[in-house]
Amino acid sequence: MTERDSPHISAPRFVVLPVQPGSPPFRLVEVGGEVAGTARSVVDVIEIAQQLGVRHLDLEDPDVIRWVGGDQFTWTLQHLL
């Protein structure tokens, strides 16, 4: 098998971790393996990306962003029950 024939495996630059308890609940956002900030909504994730110079963040591209413990619509602990 050549490299061209092997499956594409990539590590996305952005990783949004599971919802954490808080008032309000939040999710940590990692960029390049380092915590870049906290997000209380998808808007916060986009703002973190913009602060790092990313003008358009494709929230559905698994090569760009990985959502752990839910998707971009998961922002409360009730979603996890």
Z-matrix of the N, CA and C atoms (Angstrom, degrees):
N
C 1 1.444
C 2 1.523 1 108.55
N 3 1.297 2 116.74 1 135.19
C 4 1.457 3 121.49 2 177.88
C 5 1.514 4 109.60 3 -93.37
N 6 1.312 5 115.05 4 167.32
C 7 1.464 6 119.81 5 178.50
C 8 1.521 7 110.55 6 -59.19
N 9 1.308 8 116.19 7 -35.49
C 10 1.460 9 121.34 8 -179.49
C 11 1.530 10 111.57 9 -65.12
N 12 1.328 11 117.30 10 -30.90
C 13 1.453 12 121.72 11 -178.35
C 14 1.528 13 113.49 12 -87.35
N 15 1.325 14 117.48 13 -13.69
C 16 1.459 15 119.98 14 -177.25
C 17 1.527 16 110.42 15 -78.23
N 18 1.349 17 116.30 16 153.07
C 19 1.470 18 118.30 17 179.04
C 20 1.525 19 111.44 18 -64.95
N 21 1.322 20 114.66 19 147.84
C 22 1.473 21 121.36 20 -179.64
C 23 1.525 22 109.19 21 -80.87
N 24 1.314 23 117.03 22 120.39
C 25 1.457 24 121.98 23 176.84
C 26 1.519 25 107.35 24 -123.29
N 27 1.316 26 115.56 25 124.54
C 28 1.457 27 118.65 26 179.86
C 29 1.519 28 109.81 27 -135.24
N 30 1.291 29 115.22 28 155.90
C 31 1.460 30 120.99 29 173.93
C 32 1.523 31 106.96 30 -102.08
N 33 1.323 32 116.96 31 116.61
C 34 1.466 33 118.62 32 -179.22
C 35 1.525 34 111.06 33 -64.70
N 36 1.319 35 115.49 34 148.69
C 37 1.462 36 120.95 35 179.64
C 38 1.524 37 111.63 36 -68.47
N 39 1.339 38 116.83 37 -36.78
C 40 1.457 39 122.48 38 -177.94
C 41 1.528 40 110.23 39 -106.19
N 42 1.326 41 116.56 40 132.96
C 43 1.468 42 122.22 41 174.57
C 44 1.524 43 107.35 42 -131.21
N 45 1.325 44 115.28 43 124.87
C 46 1.460 45 120.93 44 177.90
C 47 1.527 46 106.66 45 -106.19
N 48 1.325 47 115.91 46 116.01
C 49 1.458 48 122.64 47 -174.25
C 50 1.530 49 111.07 48 -80.61
N 51 1.346 50 117.82 49 168.14
C 52 1.473 51 120.80 50 -176.03
C 53 1.526 52 113.31 51 -60.31
N 54 1.328 53 113.95 52 161.01
C 55 1.465 54 121.99 53 178.34
C 56 1.526 55 109.55 54 -61.47
N 57 1.328 56 115.28 55 133.25
C 58 1.461 57 122.96 56 178.22
C 59 1.527 58 108.68 57 -110.25
N 60 1.339 59 117.28 58 145.23
C 61 1.463 60 118.88 59 178.47
C 62 1.526 61 111.11 60 -65.78
N 63 1.266 62 115.71 61 141.61
C 64 1.463 63 121.96 62 179.23
C 65 1.505 64 108.12 63 178.99
N 66 1.305 65 116.00 64 -179.97
C 67 1.448 66 119.56 65 178.22
C 68 1.525 67 108.65 66 -126.97
N 69 1.305 68 119.35 67 89.64
C 70 1.460 69 127.97 68 3.33
C 71 1.538 70 111.72 69 -84.21
N 72 1.354 71 116.20 70 168.03
C 73 1.462 72 119.21 71 176.03
C 74 1.529 73 110.28 72 -59.44
N 75 1.319 74 116.41 73 156.90
C 76 1.464 75 120.60 74 -177.28
C 77 1.522 76 110.01 75 -145.42
N 78 1.325 77 115.09 76 168.88
C 79 1.457 78 122.23 77 174.98
C 80 1.523 79 107.93 78 -129.93
N 81 1.321 80 116.21 79 138.06
C 82 1.464 81 119.92 80 174.35
C 83 1.511 82 109.15 81 -78.95
N 84 1.324 83 115.80 82 144.49
C 85 1.455 84 121.82 83 178.23
C 86 1.523 85 107.93 84 -116.82
N 87 1.325 86 115.48 85 121.97
C 88 1.462 87 120.98 86 176.13
C 89 1.522 88 108.61 87 -103.35
N 90 1.315 89 114.64 88 140.37
C 91 1.461 90 120.74 89 175.50
C 92 1.516 91 106.49 90 -128.90
N 93 1.314 92 115.78 91 119.65
C 94 1.459 93 119.93 92 -178.76
C 95 1.525 94 112.76 93 61.89
N 96 1.342 95 117.11 94 30.98
C 97 1.450 96 120.84 95 178.70
C 98 1.516 97 115.66 96 84.93
N 99 1.325 98 117.73 97 -0.78
C 100 1.476 99 122.15 98 179.47
C 101 1.527 100 109.54 99 -115.95
N 102 1.325 101 116.80 100 142.71
C 103 1.462 102 120.03 101 177.29
C 104 1.528 103 108.69 102 -66.67
N 105 1.335 104 115.19 103 123.01
C 106 1.465 105 120.84 104 -177.75
C 107 1.520 106 112.00 105 -104.04
N 108 1.336 107 116.73 106 -16.47
C 109 1.451 108 118.77 107 179.33
C 110 1.505 109 111.83 108 163.45
N 111 1.336 110 114.65 109 -177.27
C 112 1.454 111 121.60 110 176.65
C 113 1.517 112 108.75 111 -113.17
N 114 1.322 113 114.39 112 148.40
C 115 1.460 114 120.14 113 179.88
C 116 1.511 115 109.44 114 -128.23
N 117 1.308 116 115.15 115 135.60
C 118 1.457 117 121.19 116 175.34
C 119 1.519 118 111.17 117 -108.23
N 120 1.335 119 115.52 118 -4.40
C 121 1.462 120 122.11 119 176.15
C 122 1.523 121 107.88 120 -161.28
N 123 1.309 122 114.94 121 170.12
C 124 1.465 123 120.05 122 179.21
C 125 1.534 124 110.51 123 -63.65
N 126 1.322 125 116.87 124 -27.39
C 127 1.467 126 120.33 125 177.87
C 128 1.524 127 110.46 126 -61.34
N 129 1.337 128 116.66 127 -39.51
C 130 1.464 129 120.35 128 178.12
C 131 1.529 130 111.39 129 -62.91
N 132 1.332 131 116.93 130 -37.96
C 133 1.467 132 120.58 131 177.96
C 134 1.531 133 109.71 132 -62.77
N 135 1.305 134 116.33 133 -44.57
C 136 1.468 135 121.00 134 178.49
C 137 1.525 136 110.63 135 -63.09
N 138 1.326 137 117.57 136 -41.07
C 139 1.467 138 120.91 137 179.19
C 140 1.529 139 111.50 138 -64.71
N 141 1.328 140 117.91 139 -38.78
C 142 1.463 141 120.57 140 176.59
C 143 1.523 142 109.65 141 -61.63
N 144 1.317 143 116.38 142 -43.48
C 145 1.470 144 120.17 143 178.77
C 146 1.525 145 110.75 144 -62.38
N 147 1.318 146 117.59 145 -43.24
C 148 1.461 147 120.95 146 -179.91
C 149 1.521 148 111.56 147 -64.16
N 150 1.338 149 117.15 148 -36.96
C 151 1.461 150 120.36 149 177.44
C 152 1.532 151 111.22 150 -63.25
N 153 1.327 152 116.32 151 -25.06
C 154 1.465 153 121.53 152 178.75
C 155 1.527 154 112.25 153 -94.20
N 156 1.333 155 116.41 154 7.36
C 157 1.456 156 120.51 155 176.02
C 158 1.514 157 115.55 156 90.99
N 159 1.334 158 117.71 157 6.27
C 160 1.461 159 121.23 158 178.15
C 161 1.521 160 107.54 159 -88.92
N 162 1.321 161 116.38 160 112.21
C 163 1.468 162 121.11 161 -175.24
C 164 1.521 163 111.97 162 -78.94
N 165 1.346 164 117.49 163 -35.78
C 166 1.460 165 121.21 164 -179.73
C 167 1.519 166 108.32 165 -130.99
N 168 1.326 167 116.79 166 117.33
C 169 1.455 168 122.71 167 179.13
C 170 1.524 169 107.52 168 -107.51
N 171 1.338 170 116.56 169 111.65
C 172 1.460 171 120.89 170 178.46
C 173 1.521 172 108.20 171 -76.80
N 174 1.307 173 116.98 172 103.06
C 175 1.455 174 123.00 173 -173.90
C 176 1.523 175 113.64 174 -69.48
N 177 1.324 176 117.40 175 -9.83
C 178 1.464 177 121.11 176 -178.72
C 179 1.521 178 113.04 177 -111.25
N 180 1.318 179 118.39 178 1.93
C 181 1.463 180 121.34 179 -178.23
C 182 1.528 181 109.61 180 -91.33
N 183 1.348 182 118.37 181 109.95
C 184 1.463 183 120.60 182 -178.38
C 185 1.528 184 113.53 183 -66.04
N 186 1.320 185 118.27 184 -15.27
C 187 1.461 186 120.68 185 174.85
C 188 1.526 187 111.56 186 -77.75
N 189 1.338 188 116.97 187 -15.98
C 190 1.461 189 122.43 188 -177.15
C 191 1.521 190 112.13 189 -106.94
N 192 1.337 191 116.62 190 -41.78
C 193 1.463 192 120.62 191 -174.50
C 194 1.524 193 110.28 192 -141.08
N 195 1.328 194 115.14 193 139.37
C 196 1.467 195 120.82 194 175.77
C 197 1.527 196 108.09 195 -119.05
N 198 1.316 197 115.43 196 128.96
C 199 1.455 198 122.85 197 178.29
C 200 1.524 199 107.40 198 -101.40
N 201 1.329 200 117.69 199 117.88
C 202 1.462 201 122.99 200 -178.36
C 203 1.522 202 108.49 201 -104.17
N 204 1.331 203 117.31 202 128.87
C 205 1.460 204 120.09 203 177.57
C 206 1.513 205 113.39 204 76.00
N 207 1.301 206 117.25 205 28.62
C 208 1.459 207 121.78 206 179.53
C 209 1.519 208 109.74 207 138.02
N 210 1.304 209 115.97 208 175.31
C 211 1.461 210 120.39 209 -179.46
C 212 1.525 211 110.68 210 -106.41
N 213 1.312 212 115.71 211 -163.99
C 214 1.466 213 119.83 212 -177.11
C 215 1.524 214 113.03 213 -68.70
N 216 1.327 215 117.17 214 -7.87
C 217 1.462 216 120.95 215 179.04
C 218 1.533 217 112.07 216 -101.43
N 219 1.327 218 117.80 217 1.06
C 220 1.466 219 122.65 218 -177.40
C 221 1.519 220 109.88 219 -97.75
N 222 1.346 221 115.78 220 107.25
C 223 1.466 222 120.50 221 -177.68
C 224 1.511 223 113.24 222 -134.92
N 225 1.327 224 117.58 223 5.15
C 226 1.455 225 120.46 224 176.53
C 227 1.518 226 109.61 225 -129.29
N 228 1.318 227 116.10 226 158.48
C 229 1.453 228 120.69 227 178.67
C 230 1.526 229 111.86 228 -70.49
N 231 1.337 230 119.41 229 -24.57
C 232 1.464 231 122.18 230 179.70
C 233 1.526 232 111.60 231 -61.02
N 234 1.343 233 117.89 232 -30.20
C 235 1.454 234 121.03 233 178.29
C 236 1.532 235 111.02 234 -62.16
N 237 1.310 236 117.08 235 -23.25
C 238 1.460 237 121.49 236 -174.32
C 239 1.516 238 112.77 237 -90.65
N 240 1.327 239 118.94 238 -8.00
C 241 1.470 240 121.67 239 -178.17
C 242 1.497 241 111.96 240 -80.18
